[in-house]
Each structure stands twice: as structure tokens, then as C-alpha cells.
Amino acid sequence: MRHSSTLACIFCLFSPFVYADKEAPGWHGEGEFGLAITSGNSDTETLNGRLGLVNNIGLWRHTLRLEALSVSDNETTTAERYTFGYKADRKISEYNYLFGALRYDDDRFSGFDFQSSLTTGYGRRLFERQRSRLDAELGAGFRFAETVTGETQDGVIARLYGDYEYKVSDNAWFNQTLLIEPSLDNTFTESVTAFKVGFAEKLALRLSLTAKNNSDAPAGSTSTDTITAVSVVYSF
């Protein structure tokens, strides 16, 4: 008789998906970390962590983002990804700002050795209501990328970004972000859909779906990767 068991262990790290007041002065952020282990017919282990900080100083806002994902099946790694991001915003009016953004993505199973971009542009809060807000950014920059076979995909890119948040209730939030970086060689797209429900003063449960797409993926790799994650979030 076969037996199977599932163990889910949730801890806390910092996360870039900040649902706290982004306009509050000083340092603040959120943290999440999730670990799921299954045994029985198959032994799998999934580990995901996110680190993010926001610092508001006068007209400037600095946002730091770190992510890590590891998936193994029967002691064989099937997914491994590390992402770093930094963005500096400079307000020019109540709802308008200029930004500079740096992104580095190391996905060991995407066919790319790395993908990085450096962009700058203009952002605006399109609307802000009691329960919802929408921010949008338009910019341009340069992408540095190299496939695992050594082929480079460097070139000029545009940047389109949207960030929508809706407060469902006093302890529940919905968030959707969409990043598009088109170029002549390849268009990179990242969509993150998340729903968070608080269950303690600074703790919440978060369910997210992340989809990443390269329009011109290297040979032998798929163009779209999706990640579904459930984790606990700590806000500070």
C-alpha cells in the first residue's frame, strides 16, 4: 500500500510586492517565504522567497526587489530562478514622476544564461480612489541578454508597465502588475496576479500566479513559464 504525505512549511522573508502604504516616509516593506514538500509516489520540493524594501525620502522613492525559486523532483532540480530589481522614482508633481529601473533575471531553465535591462522614463498615477489605484509607466532603455549557447541578444527596448491594486475589504487585497519590454529581437513579458488575505496584525496568506514570456525563446526551451505560489506574508 502506497502512502503519500504533504508538508507545507511557511516562513517569512522580505518581498517586493508591497501592499503597505507606498507613500509612507522611511523604510517599509513586506516579506514572504513558502516551502512545500511532497513524498510518496514522487518526492518534490518547492521553495520560493522574495525580498523587497521601499524607502521614501522627500521627492525620491527607492524600491529594491529580490526573488528566488527552486523546484526539485526526486532530488533533481527542475526549476531555478533568481531575480534582482532596483527602481528609483523622482516625483515631479503629485501624480507624476520620472524613474530609472534596473532588472537582472537568471533563469537556469529558460535557455538564457541571463537577461538584464536598464531603462528610464515617465510614470503617472492614472487614478486613485478609496479602494483602488492604477499606476502606469512608459520608458525606453537597453537590454543585455545571452543564451546558454553564447548567443547575445543586446539591443534597444521600450518599457511598458502597469500596477493595479484593489482593496477588496479591510484585510483583503487584489494586485495585478504587467511588465512588457519589446525589442526587435525579443519581447519579454511578465504578469503577476496576486490575492492577499490578512489573518493577523502583520501576517497574511498570499496566492499568486506569475507568467513570464519570451517571444523569441532559445531553441529547446518553451516561450512561457508560469509559477503558482501560496505563502505567508509579513508586513512591517
Summary of the structure (lengths in Angstrom):
residues: 236
radius of gyration: 18.7
end to end distance: 47.1
largest distance: 67.3
contacts: 725
relative contact order: 0.14
helix: 0%
strand: 72%
